[in-house]
Amino acid sequence: MKGLRLFCFTILFSFPLYAVSVSTSTANKLNYAIKLVEQKNYVKAIQVLESANPTRREGQAMVSRMLGIVYWQSNNIESAIQHLHQAVQGEVLDERTYGTERMLADLYYHNSQFELSIKHYKRLIQLGFNDEENRELQMMLASSMYQLGNWQQVIDTLQMFPYQQGAQDVTPLSLMFNAQINAKELTGAIETAKRIIGHKPRDIMWIRNVVNLYVETKQYYPALDTLVTAYGVGLNLLESDLKLIVQLYQELDLPFAAGRLSEESRANTLPALKMEAYYWQAAREWGKASTVLEKMAEMDNRYYWDLALTYYRTGDYVDSLNAVEQLEDQSESQVVDLKNNLSLLLN
């Protein structure tokens, strides 16, 4: 609401009293009320304004506008809305009355009266005040529609949005993405997410969003390509991302190719080696998986357990026992059980 507070002061002093036709008595009370507002004496300012009885239409609108602002400053939202509504009622919307109607629209929005905020934002957009203001108004219009769950209206509004082909487009695109998800328009949501990634190419959250949508729509090749590309440019993937890559390779019957790809582009970091190990295990290339796990165990002692299990799976019981004995914690029950099994098998 801080932005609205600044906006209120702007429209309070935006038009001099000589610009409208008001009596001397009304003008004096308006000027006195402005001074009281500057002193934050809102109660007295309201009393002064309520005592004004302008007979001319412009004077009535001016007093109502000021009362609306002062009531808002004193946290009486309902009265603020009532008087701002009176100020714009029947008025022709132009640059002089624009600020009052904009404030009324914003108050309706912040007061969760979204159907009324939509009505006034639409009127303001038709005026075509300026490009920057219109972008803000269209965002507020779409946000009002979103709050009402009118997903298709949000999508239609934001498809007509004047995008600037820059990072500032992420906010309206994100709102459209959420509306498309709620409307089950998954194909459109994929395209919107890709546009956002174009502005935020290293944002792993949006990469995951588009990958999940590809998977949900059974587009496994682009899902795999998106994740592998993210890995290739050095983004920090979670273990769940690595497992999904393996699952996608398996779904596409390409596990051996996955292992070869990882081997050729290997980086000697734990996440990269973990990905390669997953690949070789999925391809049932246990020897290659063991080689990678050995490197991982040298970096993190806990991976001697994975190495021991891999050797156990392939019947290399001596190597399995040697690996399990490298573990720093020998007291865990699963470690004890594996060592006992291996001792029986080797005797």
C-alpha positions as CSV (number, residue, x, y, z in Angstrom):
1,M,0.0,0.0,0.0
2,K,3.0,2.3,0.2
3,G,2.8,3.0,-3.6
4,L,-0.9,3.9,-3.2
5,R,0.0,6.3,-0.4
6,L,2.5,8.2,-2.7
7,F,-0.1,8.1,-5.4
8,C,-2.7,9.7,-3.1
9,F,-0.5,12.6,-2.4
10,T,0.2,13.0,-6.0
11,I,-3.4,13.4,-7.0
12,L,-4.2,15.5,-3.9
13,F,-2.0,18.3,-5.2
14,S,-2.1,17.5,-8.9
15,F,-4.6,20.2,-10.0
16,P,-4.7,23.8,-8.6
17,L,-8.1,25.0,-7.4
18,Y,-8.2,27.7,-10.1
19,A,-8.3,24.9,-12.7
20,V,-11.9,24.0,-11.6
21,S,-14.9,26.2,-11.1
22,V,-15.5,26.4,-7.3
23,S,-16.8,29.2,-5.1
24,T,-14.5,31.3,-2.9
25,S,-15.9,29.6,0.2
26,T,-15.3,26.1,-1.1
27,A,-11.9,27.0,-2.3
28,N,-10.9,28.4,1.1
29,K,-12.1,25.2,2.8
30,L,-10.2,23.0,0.3
31,N,-7.0,25.0,0.8
32,Y,-7.4,24.8,4.6
33,A,-8.1,21.0,4.4
34,I,-4.9,20.6,2.4
35,K,-2.9,22.4,5.1
36,L,-4.5,20.1,7.7
37,V,-3.5,17.0,5.7
38,E,0.1,18.2,5.5
39,Q,0.0,18.4,9.3
40,K,-1.6,14.9,9.4
41,N,-4.7,16.4,11.2
42,Y,-7.0,14.1,9.3
43,V,-10.0,14.4,11.7
44,K,-10.1,18.2,11.4
45,A,-9.6,18.0,7.7
46,I,-12.6,15.7,7.3
47,Q,-14.7,18.1,9.4
48,V,-13.7,21.0,7.3
49,L,-14.5,19.2,4.1
50,E,-17.8,17.7,5.3
51,S,-18.9,21.3,6.2
52,A,-18.4,22.4,2.6
53,N,-21.6,22.5,0.6
54,P,-20.6,23.3,-3.0
55,T,-23.4,23.8,-5.4
56,R,-21.4,23.4,-8.6
57,R,-20.7,20.0,-9.9
58,E,-17.0,20.5,-10.2
59,G,-16.8,21.7,-6.7
60,Q,-18.7,18.7,-5.4
61,A,-16.4,16.4,-7.3
62,M,-13.3,18.2,-5.9
63,V,-14.6,17.9,-2.3
64,S,-15.5,14.3,-2.7
65,R,-12.1,13.5,-4.1
66,M,-10.3,15.2,-1.2
67,L,-12.6,13.5,1.3
68,G,-11.8,10.1,-0.3
69,I,-8.1,10.7,0.1
70,V,-8.3,11.9,3.7
71,Y,-10.6,9.1,4.7
72,W,-8.0,6.7,3.2
73,Q,-5.2,8.4,5.2
74,S,-7.3,7.8,8.3
75,N,-7.7,4.1,7.4
76,N,-11.5,4.4,6.8
77,I,-11.5,2.5,3.5
78,E,-15.2,2.2,3.1
79,S,-15.8,5.9,3.4
80,A,-12.8,6.6,1.1
81,I,-14.3,4.4,-1.5
82,Q,-17.8,6.0,-1.1
83,H,-16.5,9.5,-1.6
84,L,-14.1,8.6,-4.5
85,H,-17.0,6.9,-6.2
86,Q,-19.1,10.1,-5.8
87,A,-16.2,12.1,-7.3
88,V,-16.0,10.0,-10.5
89,Q,-19.8,9.3,-10.8
90,G,-21.0,10.7,-14.0
91,E,-17.7,12.4,-14.8
92,V,-16.1,12.2,-18.2
93,L,-12.8,10.3,-17.8
94,D,-9.9,12.5,-18.9
95,E,-6.5,13.5,-17.6
96,R,-8.0,15.7,-14.9
97,T,-10.2,12.9,-13.4
98,Y,-7.8,10.1,-14.2
99,G,-6.0,10.1,-10.9
100,T,-9.2,9.9,-8.9
101,E,-10.5,6.9,-10.8
102,R,-7.1,5.2,-10.6
103,M,-7.1,5.6,-6.8
104,L,-10.7,4.2,-6.6
105,A,-9.7,1.2,-8.8
106,D,-6.7,0.5,-6.6
107,L,-8.8,0.8,-3.4
108,Y,-11.3,-1.7,-4.8
109,Y,-8.5,-4.1,-5.6
110,H,-6.8,-3.8,-2.1
111,N,-10.3,-4.2,-0.6
112,S,-10.8,-7.4,-2.5
113,Q,-13.7,-5.9,-4.5
114,F,-12.2,-7.3,-7.7
115,E,-15.3,-7.1,-10.0
116,L,-15.4,-3.3,-9.3
117,S,-11.7,-2.9,-9.8
118,I,-12.0,-4.7,-13.1
119,K,-14.7,-2.2,-14.2
120,H,-12.5,0.8,-13.4
121,Y,-9.2,-0.6,-14.8
122,K,-10.9,-1.3,-18.1
123,R,-12.1,2.4,-18.2
124,L,-8.7,3.7,-17.4
125,I,-7.0,1.5,-20.1
126,Q,-9.4,2.9,-22.7
127,L,-8.1,6.4,-21.9
128,G,-4.7,5.4,-23.1
129,F,-2.9,7.7,-20.6
130,N,0.7,6.5,-21.5
131,D,2.5,3.3,-22.3
132,E,4.0,2.7,-18.9
133,E,0.8,3.4,-17.1
134,N,-1.2,1.2,-19.4
135,R,1.2,-1.7,-18.8
136,E,0.7,-1.3,-15.0
137,L,-3.1,-1.0,-15.5
138,Q,-3.2,-4.2,-17.6
139,M,-1.3,-6.0,-14.9
140,M,-3.7,-4.8,-12.3
141,L,-6.6,-5.8,-14.5
142,A,-5.2,-9.3,-15.0
143,S,-4.4,-9.6,-11.3
144,S,-8.0,-8.8,-10.5
145,M,-9.3,-11.4,-12.9
146,Y,-6.8,-13.9,-11.4
147,Q,-8.1,-13.3,-7.9
148,L,-11.6,-14.2,-9.2
149,G,-10.3,-17.4,-10.8
150,N,-11.2,-16.1,-14.3
151,W,-8.2,-18.0,-15.9
152,Q,-9.2,-17.5,-19.5
153,Q,-9.7,-13.8,-19.1
154,V,-6.3,-13.5,-17.5
155,I,-4.7,-15.4,-20.4
156,D,-6.6,-13.3,-23.0
157,T,-5.6,-10.0,-21.3
158,L,-1.9,-10.9,-20.9
159,Q,-1.7,-12.2,-24.5
160,M,-2.5,-8.6,-25.5
161,F,0.0,-7.2,-23.0
162,P,2.6,-4.8,-24.5
163,Y,5.7,-6.8,-23.7
164,Q,9.0,-5.0,-23.8
165,Q,11.2,-8.0,-24.6
166,G,13.2,-7.6,-21.3
167,A,13.4,-8.8,-17.8
168,Q,10.4,-6.7,-16.8
169,D,8.3,-9.2,-18.8
170,V,8.8,-11.9,-16.3
171,T,6.1,-10.7,-13.9
172,P,3.2,-10.7,-16.5
173,L,4.5,-13.9,-18.1
174,S,4.6,-15.6,-14.6
175,L,1.0,-14.6,-14.0
176,M,-0.1,-15.9,-17.4
177,F,1.8,-19.2,-16.7
178,N,-0.1,-19.7,-13.5
179,A,-3.4,-19.0,-15.2
180,Q,-2.6,-21.4,-18.0
181,I,-1.7,-24.1,-15.4
182,N,-5.0,-23.5,-13.6
183,A,-6.9,-23.6,-16.9
184,K,-5.1,-26.9,-17.9
185,E,-3.6,-25.2,-21.0
186,L,-0.4,-27.1,-20.7
187,T,0.9,-26.5,-24.2
188,G,0.5,-22.7,-23.7
189,A,2.1,-23.0,-20.3
190,I,5.2,-24.6,-21.8
191,E,5.6,-21.8,-24.4
192,T,5.2,-19.2,-21.6
193,A,7.7,-20.9,-19.4
194,K,10.2,-21.1,-22.3
195,R,9.7,-17.3,-22.8
196,I,10.5,-16.8,-19.1
197,I,13.6,-19.0,-19.4
198,G,14.7,-16.7,-22.3
199,H,14.9,-13.9,-19.8
200,K,16.2,-16.0,-16.9
201,P,18.3,-18.8,-18.6
202,R,20.0,-19.9,-15.3
203,D,16.8,-20.0,-13.2
204,I,16.5,-23.7,-12.4
205,M,13.0,-23.4,-11.0
206,W,11.6,-22.4,-14.4
207,I,13.7,-25.1,-16.1
208,R,12.1,-27.6,-13.8
209,N,8.7,-26.2,-14.5
210,V,9.0,-26.7,-18.3
211,V,10.6,-30.1,-17.8
212,N,7.7,-31.2,-15.6
213,L,5.2,-30.0,-18.2
214,Y,7.0,-31.9,-20.9
215,V,6.9,-35.0,-18.9
216,E,3.2,-34.5,-18.0
217,T,2.4,-34.2,-21.7
218,K,4.7,-37.2,-22.5
219,Q,7.2,-35.1,-24.5
220,Y,10.2,-37.0,-23.2
221,Y,12.8,-35.9,-25.8
222,P,12.5,-32.1,-25.2
223,A,12.3,-32.8,-21.4
224,L,15.6,-34.8,-21.6
225,D,17.2,-32.2,-23.9
226,T,16.2,-29.4,-21.5
227,L,17.7,-31.1,-18.4
228,V,20.9,-32.2,-20.2
229,T,21.4,-28.7,-21.5
230,A,21.0,-27.3,-18.0
231,Y,23.6,-29.8,-16.8
232,G,25.9,-29.0,-19.7
233,V,26.0,-25.3,-18.8
234,G,26.9,-26.0,-15.2
235,L,23.6,-25.4,-13.4
236,N,23.3,-27.0,-10.0
237,L,20.9,-30.0,-10.4
238,L,19.4,-31.8,-7.5
239,E,19.6,-35.6,-7.1
240,S,15.9,-35.7,-8.1
241,D,16.9,-34.0,-11.4
242,L,19.6,-36.5,-12.0
243,K,17.3,-39.4,-11.3
244,L,14.7,-37.9,-13.7
245,I,17.4,-37.8,-16.4
246,V,18.1,-41.5,-15.9
247,Q,14.4,-42.2,-16.0
248,L,14.0,-40.3,-19.2
249,Y,16.9,-42.1,-20.8
250,Q,15.3,-45.4,-19.7
251,E,11.9,-44.3,-21.1
252,L,13.6,-43.6,-24.4
253,D,15.7,-46.8,-24.2
254,L,19.0,-44.8,-24.3
255,P,20.8,-45.6,-21.0
256,F,24.1,-46.7,-22.6
257,A,24.1,-43.5,-24.7
258,A,23.5,-41.5,-21.5
259,G,26.5,-43.1,-19.8
260,R,28.7,-42.4,-22.8
261,L,27.5,-38.8,-23.0
262,S,28.3,-38.2,-19.3
263,E,31.7,-39.9,-19.6
264,E,32.7,-37.8,-22.5
265,S,31.6,-34.5,-20.8
266,R,32.8,-35.6,-17.4
267,A,33.6,-32.9,-14.8
268,N,35.3,-34.2,-11.7
269,T,32.7,-32.9,-9.3
270,L,30.6,-35.0,-7.0
271,P,27.2,-34.1,-8.7
272,A,28.7,-34.8,-12.2
273,L,30.1,-38.1,-11.1
274,K,26.8,-39.0,-9.3
275,M,25.0,-38.4,-12.6
276,E,27.4,-40.6,-14.5
277,A,27.1,-43.4,-11.9
278,Y,23.3,-43.3,-12.2
279,Y,23.7,-43.6,-16.0
280,W,25.9,-46.6,-15.9
281,Q,23.8,-48.3,-13.3
282,A,20.7,-47.8,-15.4
283,A,22.6,-49.3,-18.3
284,R,23.7,-52.2,-16.1
285,E,27.3,-51.3,-16.9
286,W,28.4,-52.3,-13.4
287,G,32.2,-52.1,-14.1
288,K,31.9,-48.5,-15.4
289,A,29.6,-47.7,-12.5
290,S,32.1,-49.1,-10.0
291,T,34.9,-47.0,-11.5
292,V,32.9,-43.8,-11.0
293,L,31.8,-44.8,-7.5
294,E,35.5,-45.3,-6.5
295,K,36.2,-41.7,-7.4
296,M,33.1,-40.6,-5.5
297,A,34.1,-42.6,-2.4
298,E,37.5,-40.8,-2.4
299,M,35.6,-37.5,-2.3
300,D,33.0,-38.6,0.2
301,N,33.5,-41.6,2.4
302,R,29.8,-42.5,2.5
303,Y,29.9,-43.6,-1.2
304,Y,32.0,-46.7,-0.2
305,W,28.6,-48.1,0.8
306,D,27.2,-47.7,-2.8
307,L,30.5,-49.1,-4.1
308,A,30.2,-52.1,-1.8
309,L,26.7,-52.8,-2.9
310,T,27.6,-52.6,-6.6
311,Y,30.5,-55.1,-6.1
312,Y,28.1,-57.3,-4.1
313,R,25.5,-57.2,-6.9
314,T,28.1,-58.5,-9.4
315,G,29.5,-61.2,-7.2
316,D,32.8,-59.4,-6.5
317,Y,32.7,-60.2,-2.8
318,V,36.3,-59.5,-2.0
319,D,36.1,-56.0,-3.5
320,S,32.8,-55.5,-1.8
321,L,34.3,-56.4,1.6
322,N,37.2,-54.2,1.0
323,A,34.9,-51.3,0.2
324,V,32.6,-51.7,3.2
325,E,35.6,-51.9,5.5
326,Q,36.6,-48.4,4.3
327,L,33.4,-46.9,5.8
328,E,34.1,-44.7,8.7
329,D,31.0,-45.8,10.6
330,Q,31.2,-49.5,11.1
331,S,28.4,-49.7,13.7
332,E,25.3,-49.3,11.5
333,S,23.2,-52.4,11.3
334,Q,23.2,-52.6,7.5
335,V,27.0,-52.4,7.5
336,V,27.3,-55.2,10.1
337,D,24.8,-57.3,8.1
338,L,26.6,-56.9,4.8
339,K,29.9,-57.8,6.4
340,N,28.5,-60.9,8.0
341,N,26.9,-62.0,4.7
342,L,30.2,-61.4,2.8
343,S,32.2,-63.4,5.5
344,L,29.8,-66.4,5.0
345,L,30.1,-66.2,1.2
346,L,33.9,-66.0,1.3
347,N,34.4,-68.9,3.8
